[in-house]
Amino acid sequence: RLVHGQSGLDAALRATDVLFGGSMAGLQATDLVDIFADVPSTELAPDKVADRPAIEVAVAAGLCASKGEARRLATGGGLYINNERASSADVVVQRNQIIDGRILVMRSGRKSFHLVKIV
């Protein structure tokens, strides 16, 4: 018996998919805040995120301790923006990647998520 009904089950399945690297397409900022309620988060100003190198955003958010660490992570294929791999250390966070103008999800490796809240 479903305690939260079909919509609750659908939401739980969607959250599980996202947490295991699935697409975030179609999700709203509020969905992501709920899904990532238990992961570290940082509030950053829009000009610290949009049109900035992903490695700088990773450091500003606290995902990486230094630009060198972030660069190595990106070069090794372990830096993700909204569950999409940053293809190189030169990747820039695009304004349209910020979901609802409020949320960016960064990830280091398989399971280390960090929620960036744009304020």
N, CA, C and O atoms as a printed pandas DataFrame, in Angstrom:
     atom_number atom_name residue_name chain_id  residue_number  x_coord  y_coord  z_coord
0              1         N          ARG        A               1    0.835   -1.184    0.000
1              2        CA          ARG        A               1    0.000    0.000    0.000
2              3         C          ARG        A               1    0.879    1.247    0.000
3              4         O          ARG        A               1    1.832    1.336    0.775
4              5         N          LEU        A               2    0.566    2.204   -0.860
5              6        CA          LEU        A               2    1.346    3.430   -0.966
6              7         C          LEU        A               2    0.858    4.450    0.053
7              8         O          LEU        A               2   -0.304    4.857    0.028
8              9         N          VAL        A               3    1.748    4.860    0.945
9             10        CA          VAL        A               3    1.378    5.812    1.986
10            11         C          VAL        A               3    1.161    7.206    1.394
11            12         O          VAL        A               3    0.237    7.918    1.788
12            13         N          HIS        A               4    2.011    7.584    0.457
13            14        CA          HIS        A               4    1.928    8.927   -0.124
14            15         C          HIS        A               4    1.315    8.934   -1.520
15            16         O          HIS        A               4    1.375    9.944   -2.222
16            17         N          GLY        A               5    0.730    7.822   -1.920
17            18        CA          GLY        A               5    0.086    7.762   -3.221
18            19         C          GLY        A               5    1.078    7.682   -4.361
19            20         O          GLY        A               5    2.292    7.652   -4.162
20            21         N          GLN        A               6    0.526    7.650   -5.559
21            22        CA          GLN        A               6    1.352    7.522   -6.764
22            23         C          GLN        A               6    2.277    8.715   -6.941
23            24         O          GLN        A               6    3.427    8.541   -7.343
24            25         N          SER        A               7    1.803    9.927   -6.652
25            26        CA          SER        A               7    2.649   11.109   -6.850
26            27         C          SER        A               7    3.845   11.085   -5.902
27            28         O          SER        A               7    4.941   11.507   -6.274
28            29         N          GLY        A               8    3.643   10.597   -4.685
29            30        CA          GLY        A               8    4.754   10.476   -3.736
30            31         C          GLY        A               8    5.772    9.459   -4.200
31            32         O          GLY        A               8    6.978    9.672   -4.074
32            33         N          LEU        A               9    5.283    8.348   -4.741
33            34        CA          LEU        A               9    6.157    7.311   -5.274
34            35         C          LEU        A               9    6.946    7.853   -6.469
35            36         O          LEU        A               9    8.155    7.642   -6.569
36            37         N          ASP        A              10    6.258    8.547   -7.366
37            38        CA          ASP        A              10    6.928    9.134   -8.530
38            39         C          ASP        A              10    8.022   10.100   -8.104
39            40         O          ASP        A              10    9.118   10.091   -8.663
40            41         N          ALA        A              11    7.723   10.939   -7.108
41            42        CA          ALA        A              11    8.711   11.909   -6.622
42            43         C          ALA        A              11    9.915   11.195   -6.019
43            44         O          ALA        A              11   11.054   11.607   -6.239
44            45         N          ALA        A              12    9.674   10.135   -5.264
45            46        CA          ALA        A              12   10.764    9.385   -4.648
46            47         C          ALA        A              12   11.632    8.709   -5.705
47            48         O          ALA        A              12   12.858    8.697   -5.592
48            49         N          LEU        A              13   10.999    8.147   -6.729
49            50        CA          LEU        A              13   11.761    7.506   -7.805
50            51         C          LEU        A              13   12.586    8.526   -8.575
51            52         O          LEU        A              13   13.732    8.257   -8.937
52            53         N          ARG        A              14   12.009    9.689   -8.825
53            54        CA          ARG        A              14   12.720   10.757   -9.537
54            55         C          ARG        A              14   13.927   11.232   -8.719
55            56         O          ARG        A              14   15.012   11.444   -9.261
56            57         N          ALA        A              15   13.721   11.395   -7.408
57            58        CA          ALA        A              15   14.807   11.824   -6.525
58            59         C          ALA        A              15   15.938   10.800   -6.532
59            60         O          ALA        A              15   17.110   11.170   -6.594
60            61         N          THR        A              16   15.593    9.526   -6.468
61            62        CA          THR        A              16   16.595    8.468   -6.486
62            63         C          THR        A              16   17.377    8.499   -7.794
63            64         O          THR        A              16   18.600    8.359   -7.794
64            65         N          ASP        A              17   16.672    8.681   -8.905
65            66        CA          ASP        A              17   17.328    8.752  -10.207
66            67         C          ASP        A              17   18.335    9.904  -10.242
67            68         O          ASP        A              17   19.462    9.725  -10.703
68            69         N          VAL        A              18   17.940   11.079   -9.761
69            70        CA          VAL        A              18   18.822   12.248   -9.758
70            71         C          VAL        A              18   20.029   12.003   -8.856
71            72         O          VAL        A              18   21.153   12.347   -9.222
72            73         N          LEU        A              19   19.810   11.420   -7.693
73            74        CA          LEU        A              19   20.909   11.168   -6.759
74            75         C          LEU        A              19   21.913   10.154   -7.299
75            76         O          LEU        A              19   23.057   10.105   -6.846
76            77         N          PHE        A              20   21.484    9.348   -8.266
77            78        CA          PHE        A              20   22.402    8.388   -8.871
78            79         C          PHE        A              20   22.845    8.818  -10.265
79            80         O          PHE        A              20   23.201    7.987  -11.100
80            81         N          GLY        A              21   22.817   10.138  -10.507
81            82        CA          GLY        A              21   23.378   10.671  -11.736
82            83         C          GLY        A              21   22.416   10.848  -12.877
83            84         O          GLY        A              21   22.845   11.159  -13.988
84            85         N          GLY        A              22   21.129   10.664  -12.651
85            86        CA          GLY        A              22   20.141   10.812  -13.711
86            87         C          GLY        A              22   19.927   12.262  -14.104
87            88         O          GLY        A              22   20.414   13.178  -13.441
88            89         N          SER        A              23   19.207   12.453  -15.172
89            90        CA          SER        A              23   18.950   13.786  -15.708
90            91         C          SER        A              23   18.109   14.634  -14.755
91            92         O          SER        A              23   17.233   14.128  -14.054
92            93         N          MET        A              24   18.394   15.925  -14.748
93            94        CA          MET        A              24   17.613   16.865  -13.951
94            95         C          MET        A              24   16.620   17.628  -14.822
95            96         O          MET        A              24   15.957   18.553  -14.353
96            97         N          ALA        A              25   16.522   17.240  -16.079
97            98        CA          ALA        A              25   15.631   17.930  -17.012
98            99         C          ALA        A              25   14.204   17.929  -16.482
99           100         O          ALA        A              25   13.692   16.904  -16.032
100          101         N          GLY        A              26   13.580   19.080  -16.544
101          102        CA          GLY        A              26   12.188   19.197  -16.136
102          103         C          GLY        A              26   11.977   19.425  -14.655
103          104         O          GLY        A              26   10.848   19.651  -14.220
104          105         N          LEU        A              27   13.040   19.372  -13.873
105          106        CA          LEU        A              27   12.886   19.613  -12.446
106          107         C          LEU        A              27   12.925   21.106  -12.142
107          108         O          LEU        A              27   13.643   21.870  -12.786
108          109         N          GLN        A              28   12.148   21.496  -11.160
109          110        CA          GLN        A              28   12.118   22.889  -10.714
110          111         C          GLN        A              28   13.116   23.062   -9.573
111          112         O          GLN        A              28   13.563   22.078   -8.982
112          113         N          ALA        A              29   13.465   24.306   -9.265
113          114        CA          ALA        A              29   14.374   24.601   -8.155
114          115         C          ALA        A              29   13.832   24.023   -6.844
115          116         O          ALA        A              29   14.593   23.479   -6.043
116          117         N          THR        A              30   12.521   24.140   -6.627
117          118        CA          THR        A              30   11.940   23.627   -5.377
118          119         C          THR        A              30   12.098   22.110   -5.279
119          120         O          THR        A              30   12.321   21.583   -4.189
120          121         N          ASP        A              31   11.985   21.401   -6.411
121          122        CA          ASP        A              31   12.198   19.945   -6.410
122          123         C          ASP        A              31   13.623   19.633   -5.972
123          124         O          ASP        A              31   13.849   18.735   -5.160
124          125         N          LEU        A              32   14.586   20.381   -6.516
125          126        CA          LEU        A              32   15.994   20.121   -6.217
126          127         C          LEU        A              32   16.326   20.451   -4.768
127          128         O          LEU        A              32   17.111   19.744   -4.136
128          129         N          VAL        A              33   15.738   21.511   -4.239
129          130        CA          VAL        A              33   15.953   21.850   -2.830
130          131         C          VAL        A              33   15.455   20.702   -1.952
131          132         O          VAL        A              33   16.096   20.359   -0.960
132          133         N          ASP        A              34   14.320   20.109   -2.311
133          134        CA          ASP        A              34   13.791   18.966   -1.561
134          135         C          ASP        A              34   14.691   17.743   -1.706
135          136         O          ASP        A              34   15.028   17.092   -0.717
136          137         N          ILE        A              35   15.076   17.437   -2.935
137          138        CA          ILE        A              35   15.908   16.254   -3.197
138          139         C          ILE        A              35   17.249   16.359   -2.471
139          140         O          ILE        A              35   17.743   15.380   -1.912
140          141         N          PHE        A              36   17.829   17.559   -2.488
141          142        CA          PHE        A              36   19.165   17.749   -1.919
142          143         C          PHE        A              36   19.132   18.432   -0.548
143          144         O          PHE        A              36   20.062   19.149   -0.179
144          145         N          ALA        A              37   18.055   18.200    0.198
145          146        CA          ALA        A              37   17.892   18.835    1.509
146          147         C          ALA        A              37   19.003   18.456    2.484
147          148         O          ALA        A              37   19.329   19.237    3.378
148          149         N          ASP        A              38   19.583   17.283    2.326
149          150        CA          ASP        A              38   20.576   16.803    3.281
150          151         C          ASP        A              38   22.019   16.933    2.805
151          152         O          ASP        A              38   22.926   16.390    3.437
152          153         N          VAL        A              39   22.243   17.639    1.709
153          154        CA          VAL        A              39   23.620   17.804    1.232
154          155         C          VAL        A              39   24.103   19.214    1.586
155          156         O          VAL        A              39   23.294   20.118    1.794
156          157         N          PRO        A              40   25.416   19.394    1.652
157          158        CA          PRO        A              40   25.937   20.738    1.949
158          159         C          PRO        A              40   25.468   21.742    0.896
159          160         O          PRO        A              40   25.301   21.407   -0.277
160          161         N          SER        A              41   25.263   22.962    1.339
161          162        CA          SER        A              41   24.855   24.004    0.398
162          163         C          SER        A              41   25.571   25.307    0.729
163          164         O          SER        A              41   26.020   25.532    1.853
164          165         N          THR        A              42   25.660   26.148   -0.280
165          166        CA          THR        A              42   26.294   27.448   -0.150
166          167         C          THR        A              42   25.449   28.459   -0.894
167          168         O          THR        A              42   24.903   28.164   -1.957
168          169         N          GLU        A              43   25.341   29.653   -0.333
169          170        CA          GLU        A              43   24.652   30.743   -1.020
170          171         C          GLU        A              43   25.705   31.625   -1.687
171          172         O          GLU        A              43   26.657   32.069   -1.045
172          173         N          LEU        A              44   25.520   31.871   -2.982
173          174        CA          LEU        A              44   26.445   32.718   -3.738
174          175         C          LEU        A              44   25.651   33.741   -4.538
175          176         O          LEU        A              44   24.515   33.485   -4.939
176          177         N          ALA        A              45   26.252   34.889   -4.763
177          178        CA          ALA        A              45   25.641   35.923   -5.599
178          179         C          ALA        A              45   25.674   35.466   -7.056
179          180         O          ALA        A              45   26.571   34.718   -7.445
180          181         N          PRO        A              46   24.709   35.903   -7.864
181          182        CA          PRO        A              46   24.664   35.487   -9.277
182          183         C          PRO        A              46   25.969   35.738  -10.024
183          184         O          PRO        A              46   26.365   34.924  -10.857
184          185         N          ASP        A              47   26.642   36.848   -9.741
185          186        CA          ASP        A              47   27.883   37.158  -10.465
186          187         C          ASP        A              47   29.059   36.273  -10.055
187          188         O          ASP        A              47   30.116   36.324  -10.685
188          189         N          LYS        A              48   28.890   35.468   -9.014
189          190        CA          LYS        A              48   29.925   34.515   -8.602
190          191         C          LYS        A              48   29.717   33.148   -9.249
191          192         O          LYS        A              48   30.536   32.243   -9.090
192          193         N          VAL        A              49   28.590   33.010   -9.993
193          194        CA          VAL        A              49   28.249   31.713  -10.575
194          195         C          VAL        A              49   28.107   31.795  -12.098
195          196         O          VAL        A              49   28.825   31.112  -12.828
196          197         N          ALA        A              50   27.184   32.630  -12.571
197          198        CA          ALA        A              50   26.891   32.719  -14.004
198          199         C          ALA        A              50   28.077   33.280  -14.769
199          200         O          ALA        A              50   28.689   34.268  -14.363
200          201         N          ASP        A              51   28.391   32.633  -15.883
201          202        CA          ASP        A              51   29.469   33.048  -16.772
202          203         C          ASP        A              51   30.848   33.010  -16.099
203          204         O          ASP        A              51   31.757   33.739  -16.492
204          205         N          ARG        A              52   30.989   32.161  -15.093
205          206        CA          ARG        A              52   32.261   31.988  -14.385
206          207         C          ARG        A              52   32.792   30.584  -14.655
207          208         O          ARG        A              52   32.010   29.659  -14.873
208          209         N          PRO        A              53   34.124   30.415  -14.643
209          210        CA          PRO        A              53   34.668   29.058  -14.812
210          211         C          PRO        A              53   34.139   28.125  -13.719
211          212         O          PRO        A              53   34.072   28.504  -12.549
212          213         N          ALA        A              54   33.772   26.925  -14.104
213          214        CA          ALA        A              54   33.217   25.945  -13.160
214          215         C          ALA        A              54   34.182   25.670  -12.012
215          216         O          ALA        A              54   33.753   25.446  -10.880
216          217         N          ILE        A              55   35.486   25.687  -12.298
217          218        CA          ILE        A              55   36.443   25.412  -11.214
218          219         C          ILE        A              55   36.411   26.536  -10.170
219          220         O          ILE        A              55   36.598   26.271   -8.983
220          221         N          GLU        A              56   36.178   27.775  -10.591
221          222        CA          GLU        A              56   36.065   28.885   -9.635
222          223         C          GLU        A              56   34.791   28.751   -8.809
223          224         O          GLU        A              56   34.797   29.012   -7.606
224          225         N          VAL        A              57   33.707   28.347   -9.448
225          226        CA          VAL        A              57   32.439   28.158   -8.726
226          227         C          VAL        A              57   32.587   27.018   -7.718
227          228         O          VAL        A              57   32.087   27.111   -6.597
228          229         N          ALA        A              58   33.270   25.949   -8.114
229          230        CA          ALA        A              58   33.480   24.810   -7.210
230          231         C          ALA        A              58   34.237   25.237   -5.955
231          232         O          ALA        A              58   33.933   24.769   -4.857
232          233         N          VAL        A              59   35.217   26.118   -6.111
233          234        CA          VAL        A              59   35.986   26.617   -4.961
234          235         C          VAL        A              59   35.131   27.574   -4.129
235          236         O          VAL        A              59   35.101   27.471   -2.903
236          237         N          ALA        A              60   34.435   28.504   -4.789
237          238        CA          ALA        A              60   33.593   29.474   -4.073
238          239         C          ALA        A              60   32.499   28.769   -3.279
239          240         O          ALA        A              60   32.139   29.211   -2.188
240          241         N          ALA        A              61   31.973   27.679   -3.820
241          242        CA          ALA        A              61   30.904   26.936   -3.157
242          243         C          ALA        A              61   31.426   26.053   -2.026
243          244         O          ALA        A              61   30.657   25.623   -1.166
244          245         N          GLY        A              62   32.729   25.783   -2.026
245          246        CA          GLY        A              62   33.294   24.917   -1.004
246          247         C          GLY        A              62   33.343   23.450   -1.404
247          248         O          GLY        A              62   33.664   22.593   -0.581
248          249         N          LEU        A              63   33.027   23.152   -2.660
249          250        CA          LEU        A              63   33.107   21.775   -3.137
250          251         C          LEU        A              63   34.567   21.328   -3.208
251          252         O          LEU        A              63   34.891   20.177   -2.917
252          253         N          CYS        A              64   35.441   22.255   -3.599
253          254        CA          CYS        A              64   36.885   21.989   -3.685
254          255         C          CYS        A              64   37.623   23.025   -2.838
255          256         O          CYS        A              64   37.169   24.159   -2.687
256          257         N          ALA        A              65   38.759   22.622   -2.293
257          258        CA          ALA        A              65   39.528   23.501   -1.411
258          259         C          ALA        A              65   40.358   24.532   -2.174
259          260         O          ALA        A              65   40.691   25.589   -1.638
260          261         N          SER        A              66   40.689   24.219   -3.428
261          262        CA          SER        A              66   41.536   25.130   -4.196
262          263         C          SER        A              66   41.242   24.997   -5.685
263          264         O          SER        A              66   40.619   24.032   -6.127
264          265         N          LYS        A              67   41.706   25.991   -6.455
265          266        CA          LYS        A              67   41.540   25.911   -7.913
266          267         C          LYS        A              67   42.305   24.723   -8.471
267          268         O          LYS        A              67   41.848   24.072   -9.410
268          269         N          GLY        A              68   43.467   24.440   -7.896
269          270        CA          GLY        A              68   44.256   23.292   -8.354
270          271         C          GLY        A              68   43.500   21.990   -8.178
271          272         O          GLY        A              68   43.477   21.142   -9.070
272          273         N          GLU        A              69   42.873   21.842   -7.000
273          274        CA          GLU        A              69   42.078   20.634   -6.744
274          275         C          GLU        A              69   40.898   20.559   -7.714
275          276         O          GLU        A              69   40.599   19.491   -8.249
276          277         N          ALA        A              70   40.235   21.683   -7.937
277          278        CA          ALA        A              70   39.090   21.719   -8.849
278          279         C          ALA        A              70   39.531   21.408  -10.278
279          280         O          ALA        A              70   38.840   20.693  -11.004
280          281         N          ARG        A              71   40.670   21.941  -10.675
281          282        CA          ARG        A              71   41.191   21.693  -12.022
282          283         C          ARG        A              71   41.502   20.210  -12.212
283          284         O          ARG        A              71   41.169   19.625  -13.243
284          285         N          ARG        A              72   42.145   19.604  -11.203
285          286        CA          ARG        A              72   42.456   18.156  -11.286
286          287         C          ARG        A              72   41.175   17.332  -11.347
287          288         O          ARG        A              72   41.089   16.356  -12.092
288          289         N          LEU        A              73   40.179   17.736  -10.557
289          290        CA          LEU        A              73   38.900   17.032  -10.549
290          291         C          LEU        A              73   38.253   17.098  -11.928
291          292         O          LEU        A              73   37.799   16.081  -12.451
292          293         N          ALA        A              74   38.210   18.291  -12.516
293          294        CA          ALA        A              74   37.599   18.473  -13.841
294          295         C          ALA        A              74   38.387   17.717  -14.910
295          296         O          ALA        A              74   37.798   17.046  -15.758
296          297         N          THR        A              75   39.704   17.822  -14.872
297          298        CA          THR        A              75   40.547   17.146  -15.856
298          299         C          THR        A              75   40.377   15.637  -15.782
299          300         O          THR        A              75   40.429   14.952  -16.803
300          301         N          GLY        A              76   40.174   15.117  -14.575
301          302        CA          GLY        A              76   39.981   13.684  -14.383
302          303         C          GLY        A              76   38.557   13.223  -14.644
303          304         O          GLY        A              76   38.259   12.036  -14.508
304          305         N          GLY        A              77   37.666   14.148  -15.021
305          306        CA          GLY        A              77   36.290   13.781  -15.344
306          307         C          GLY        A              77   35.388   13.625  -14.133
307          308         O          GLY        A              77   34.332   12.999  -14.229
308          309         N          GLY        A              78   35.784   14.184  -12.990
309          310        CA          GLY        A              78   34.997   13.996  -11.780
310          311         C          GLY        A              78   34.192   15.200  -11.326
311          312         O          GLY        A              78   33.591   15.165  -10.252
312          313         N          LEU        A              79   34.166   16.276  -12.128
313          314        CA          LEU        A              79   33.391   17.467  -11.768
314          315         C          LEU        A              79   32.119   17.502  -12.600
315          316         O          LEU        A              79   32.165   17.407  -13.826
316          317         N          TYR        A              80   30.990   17.637  -11.929
317          318        CA          TYR        A              80   29.690   17.640  -12.603
318          319         C          TYR        A              80   28.903   18.896  -12.260
319          320         O          TYR        A              80   28.956   19.392  -11.134
320          321         N          ILE        A              81   28.177   19.398  -13.245
321          322        CA          ILE        A              81   27.261   20.521  -13.063
322          323         C          ILE        A              81   25.881   20.007  -13.453
323          324         O          ILE        A              81   25.658   19.611  -14.597
324          325         N          ASN        A              82   24.960   20.015  -12.500
325          326        CA          ASN        A              82   23.614   19.487  -12.743
326          327         C          ASN        A              82   23.657   18.078  -13.338
327          328         O          ASN        A              82   22.909   17.757  -14.262
328          329         N          ASN        A              83   24.538   17.251  -12.795
329          330        CA          ASN        A              83   24.717   15.850  -13.201
330          331         C          ASN        A              83   25.257   15.679  -14.617
331          332         O          ASN        A              83   25.171   14.592  -15.188
332          333         N          GLU        A              84   25.810   16.743  -15.182
333          334        CA          GLU        A              84   26.482   16.630  -16.477
334          335         C          GLU        A              84   27.966   16.872  -16.265
335          336         O          GLU        A              84   28.364   17.870  -15.664
336          337         N          ARG        A              85   28.780   15.953  -16.763
337          338        CA          ARG        A              85   30.224   16.045  -16.561
338          339         C          ARG        A              85   30.792   17.307  -17.212
339          340         O          ARG        A              85   30.480   17.625  -18.360
340          341         N          ALA        A              86   31.624   18.011  -16.460
341          342        CA          ALA        A              86   32.365   19.143  -17.024
342          343         C          ALA        A              86   33.447   18.534  -17.904
343          344         O          ALA        A              86   34.306   17.799  -17.418
344          345         N          SER        A              87   33.408   18.833  -19.182
345          346        CA          SER        A              87   34.276   18.148  -20.146
346          347         C          SER        A              87   35.743   18.545  -20.038
347          348         O          SER        A              87   36.612   17.836  -20.546
348          349         N          SER        A              88   36.034   19.669  -19.382
349          350        CA          SER        A              88   37.421   20.093  -19.198
350          351         C          SER        A              88   37.488   21.109  -18.055
351          352         O          SER        A              88   36.464   21.511  -17.503
352          353         N          ALA        A              89   38.697   21.510  -17.716
353          354        CA          ALA        A              89   38.887   22.506  -16.660
354          355         C          ALA        A              89   38.478   23.902  -17.133
355          356         O          ALA        A              89   38.413   24.832  -16.330
356          357         N          ASP        A              90   38.203   24.051  -18.423
357          358        CA          ASP        A              90   37.857   25.362  -18.984
358          359         C          ASP        A              90   36.348   25.602  -19.080
359          360         O          ASP        A              90   35.920   26.646  -19.572
360          361         N          VAL        A              91   35.551   24.659  -18.621
361          362        CA          VAL        A              91   34.094   24.788  -18.714
362          363         C          VAL        A              91   33.629   25.999  -17.899
363          364         O          VAL        A              91   34.090   26.238  -16.782
364          365         N          VAL        A              92   32.706   26.748  -18.493
365          366        CA          VAL        A              92   32.129   27.923  -17.844
366          367         C          VAL        A              92   30.669   27.612  -17.501
367          368         O          VAL        A              92   29.944   27.026  -18.305
368          369         N          VAL        A              93   30.252   28.008  -16.309
369          370        CA          VAL        A              93   28.855   27.816  -15.909
370          371         C          VAL        A              93   28.010   28.823  -16.681
371          372         O          VAL        A              93   28.199   30.033  -16.565
372          373         N          GLN        A              94   27.086   28.305  -17.461
373          374        CA          GLN        A              94   26.214   29.160  -18.263
374          375         C          GLN        A              94   25.007   29.601  -17.441
375          376         O          GLN        A              94   24.536   28.865  -16.574
376          377         N          ARG        A              95   24.519   30.784  -17.715
377          378        CA          ARG        A              95   23.354   31.321  -17.004
378          379         C          ARG        A              95   22.157   30.375  -17.095
379          380         O          ARG        A              95   21.403   30.230  -16.133
380          381         N          ASN        A              96   21.984   29.728  -18.257
381          382        CA          ASN        A              96   20.834   28.837  -18.429
382          383         C          ASN        A              96   20.969   27.514  -17.661
383          384         O          ASN        A              96   20.017   26.735  -17.604
384          385         N          GLN        A              97   22.137   27.259  -17.074
385          386        CA          GLN        A              97   22.309   26.065  -16.246
386          387         C          GLN        A              97   21.788   26.286  -14.823
387          388         O          GLN        A              97   21.582   25.327  -14.079
388          389         N          ILE        A              98   21.581   27.534  -14.452
389          390        CA          ILE        A              98   21.068   27.847  -13.122
390          391         C          ILE        A              98   19.556   27.637  -13.166
391          392         O          ILE        A              98   18.834   28.391  -13.819
392          393         N          ILE        A              99   19.094   26.623  -12.477
393          394        CA          ILE        A              99   17.692   26.206  -12.552
394          395         C          ILE        A              99   16.802   27.235  -11.856
395          396         O          ILE        A              99   16.991   27.564  -10.685
396          397         N          ASP        A             100   15.826   27.731  -12.616
397          398        CA          ASP        A             100   14.911   28.779  -12.150
398          399         C          ASP        A             100   15.658   30.011  -11.649
399          400         O          ASP        A             100   15.128   30.782  -10.848
400          401         N          GLY        A             101   16.893   30.193  -12.123
401          402        CA          GLY        A             101   17.687   31.340  -11.694
402          403         C          GLY        A             101   18.084   31.279  -10.234
403          404         O          GLY        A             101   18.540   32.273   -9.670
404          405         N          ARG        A             102   17.913   30.097   -9.606
405          406        CA          ARG        A             102   18.143   30.003   -8.163
406          407         C          ARG        A             102   19.049   28.871   -7.704
407          408         O          ARG        A             102   19.650   28.968   -6.634
408          409         N          ILE        A             103   19.164   27.801   -8.481
409          410        CA          ILE        A             103   19.836   26.590   -7.988
410          411         C          ILE        A             103   20.793   26.016   -9.033
411          412         O          ILE        A             103   20.481   25.938  -10.221
412          413         N          LEU        A             104   21.971   25.619   -8.544
413          414        CA          LEU        A             104   22.941   24.889   -9.354
414          415         C          LEU        A             104   23.401   23.721   -8.494
415          416         O          LEU        A             104   23.725   23.897   -7.320
416          417         N          VAL        A             105   23.428   22.538   -9.076
417          418        CA          VAL        A             105   23.888   21.364   -8.338
418          419         C          VAL        A             105   25.266   20.990   -8.864
419          420         O          VAL        A             105   25.438   20.728  -10.054
420          421         N          MET        A             106   26.245   20.967   -7.965
421          422        CA          MET        A             106   27.596   20.560   -8.341
422          423         C          MET        A             106   27.881   19.226   -7.668
423          424         O          MET        A             106   27.339   18.909   -6.609
424          425         N          ARG        A             107   28.747   18.456   -8.314
425          426        CA          ARG        A             107   29.071   17.146   -7.763
426          427         C          ARG        A             107   30.536   16.848   -8.009
427          428         O          ARG        A             107   31.094   17.166   -9.059
428          429         N          SER        A             108   31.137   16.231   -7.017
429          430        CA          SER        A             108   32.507   15.765   -7.101
430          431         C          SER        A             108   32.465   14.249   -7.041
431          432         O          SER        A             108   32.037   13.676   -6.039
432          433         N          GLY        A             109   32.909   13.595   -8.113
433          434        CA          GLY        A             109   32.884   12.137   -8.130
434          435         C          GLY        A             109   31.469   11.583   -8.194
435          436         O          GLY        A             109   30.575   12.210   -8.761
436          437         N          ARG        A             110   31.271   10.415   -7.614
437          438        CA          ARG        A             110   29.977    9.749   -7.712
438          439         C          ARG        A             110   28.916   10.290   -6.767
439          440         O          ARG        A             110   27.750   10.394   -7.145
440          441         N          LYS        A             111   29.303   10.636   -5.541
441          442        CA          LYS        A             111   28.282   10.889   -4.535
442          443         C          LYS        A             111   28.411   12.187   -3.757
443          444         O          LYS        A             111   27.557   12.471   -2.917
444          445         N          SER        A             112   29.423   12.973   -3.995
445          446        CA          SER        A             112   29.630   14.180   -3.205
446          447         C          SER        A             112   28.933   15.370   -3.858
447          448         O          SER        A             112   29.514   16.056   -4.699
448          449         N          PHE        A             113   27.685   15.607   -3.463
449          450        CA          PHE        A             113   26.883   16.686   -4.018
450          451         C          PHE        A             113   27.054   17.965   -3.219
451          452         O          PHE        A             113   27.367   17.940   -2.029
452          453         N          HIS        A             114   26.841   19.084   -3.900
453          454        CA          HIS        A             114   26.837   20.388   -3.227
454          455         C          HIS        A             114   25.801   21.254   -3.936
455          456         O          HIS        A             114   25.842   21.416   -5.155
456          457         N          LEU        A             115   24.882   21.805   -3.165
457          458        CA          LEU        A             115   23.828   22.652   -3.703
458          459         C          LEU        A             115   24.278   24.110   -3.628
459          460         O          LEU        A             115   24.643   24.602   -2.560
460          461         N          VAL        A             116   24.250   24.794   -4.770
461          462        CA          VAL        A             116   24.599   26.210   -4.810
462          463         C          VAL        A             116   23.300   26.991   -4.956
463          464         O          VAL        A             116   22.588   26.866   -5.953
464          465         N          LYS        A             117   23.010   27.799   -3.941
465          466        CA          LYS        A             117   21.801   28.620   -3.954
466          467         C          LYS        A             117   22.186   30.032   -4.391
467          468         O          LYS        A             117   23.056   30.660   -3.787
468          469         N          ILE        A             118   21.536   30.526   -5.443
469          470        CA          ILE        A             118   21.854   31.839   -5.972
470          471         C          ILE        A             118   20.959   32.848   -5.253
471          472         O          ILE        A             118   19.732   32.772   -5.314
472          473         N          VAL        A             119   21.600   33.786   -4.578
473          474        CA          VAL        A             119   20.834   34.787   -3.800
474          475         C          VAL        A             119   21.244   36.200   -4.165
475          476         O          VAL        A             119   20.707   37.161   -3.613
